[in-house]
């Protein structure tokens, strides 16, 4: 374990690659990915299937080691940990919630016993285990479901118990892989609201992976992954409108610039300008102007470049 996070960042990923070998083929799941997360932040990683978002979550959880690059979570260097340190990291630093509730809970244990189990494995005393389990189940709104087994709970209630299980050993980081994927819209929103409550009450850093862009409305920041690299960032803010007597949440999307100065421009923008391979970049006042290069064979009007 070595201290390696940069600045105030709790999580720091720099130029991260993850390559899987399938038979004689190599599949590059992460391609120079970069990400910074502050301690106590609630954020989402969004992207289409195959974009690399679940691979990133598995790396942060300690389930997969990166092939290259640097990944730090607090004082843990995830590229250079022994087997013993990996076990300690998974047990103490990070909690994980799977999309499939069957992977989170033991069907023959009730809610209280499921939440107590990780603490039992960590050697926590009996009375402390029970008090902590009851506290967490109350926090997620299931204080009246202590003796219920998973089959006696709804899908949303099972996910609530799963979150309590993931929090049982007081991890600083909670990772959730599509936690609303098997739930209806209303129940899914309740789970997201409950995660916000967990963050507020416990100060836990929370990262939610999802394919649903609407989740960005429920978190402070969402980072989009495309082709194994972080491509854009969506930030939300609440605007209060006295005419309607309440608040509304607006979001803005920004393209990310990595440590090497690279920017991923959405394919639809490039297609709209008939850009295939080459561009011309100019600085004009406070704008960065990107135009198709004549050598790229494009017929696009050079005046159609815009702010990036």
Order of alpha helices (4+ residues) and beta strands (2+ residues): beta-beta-beta-alpha-beta-beta-alpha-beta-alpha-alpha-alpha-beta-alpha-beta-beta-beta-beta-alpha-beta-beta
